Amino acid sequence: MKTLLRSTVLLAVAAGIAASPVQAGAATSQPATEGSRFTRIDQSQAARASARTEAVEFFWYDCGHSQQLEKPLQAWTEKHREDVDLRRVPAIWPRSREEAAQRGHARLYYTLERLDLVERLQTGAFRAIHSDKQDLTTEDTATDWALRQGVDPQQFRDAYRSADVQQAVDEAAAMFVRYGINELPTVVVQGEQRTSPTQAGGVEAMPDVLDRLVQQDQQRNPRHEQH
């Protein structure tokens, strides 16, 4: 299991970002104000056009804190089913020693997304990697795992090899750099504000901070008035 400390160090080095590596939960509990439990990203990014608020989660299957966020994030997404679009982006930092493994995990994720299996198998993918110590970074190992989950292996391979999945993987790597991500998991709301375990005060505190960020977006943005 990768610790947040190791992930933060690697991310900072790969992205050229000066960051102090700190453990999740080190921050004390504070009101959800900018500079304490969330921050504005350096360069605002365009969110997908929608009457709803977009939340983009950057995660890695091999990151323990990404795994810890998964069930709380699923519950949070269900609560906001009517007003938030969740977009998951698997982390890839280019030219790092982890890049090949991360691209393999990203291809697994986007294959599940293409087959509409994320909701059913996302938790299982984390469990296979962390609890069962499975390597799911190659087409063969990922297909064998998917077969055990009841997925048609040929459909899985076809999706895994598709141009759409390859394009999504490449875009994930570009987004990682463009958003300046330096900690996993990180969730960015409407391309402007982000929070993470260190900022929020732990993984378990992130949904409350996200609630506040969604509320702020909906209060200040007129697109919600017609929704």
PyMOL commands that set and color helices and strands:
alter all, ss='L'
color gray80, all
select helices_A, chain A and resi 4-15+64-79+99-114+118-130+139-148+153-160+163-178+197-200+203-220+222-226
alter helices_A, ss='H'
color red, helices_A
select strands_A, chain A and resi 39-40+53-59+84-90+186-189+193-195
alter strands_A, ss='S'
color yellow, strands_A
deselect
rebuild
show_as cartoon
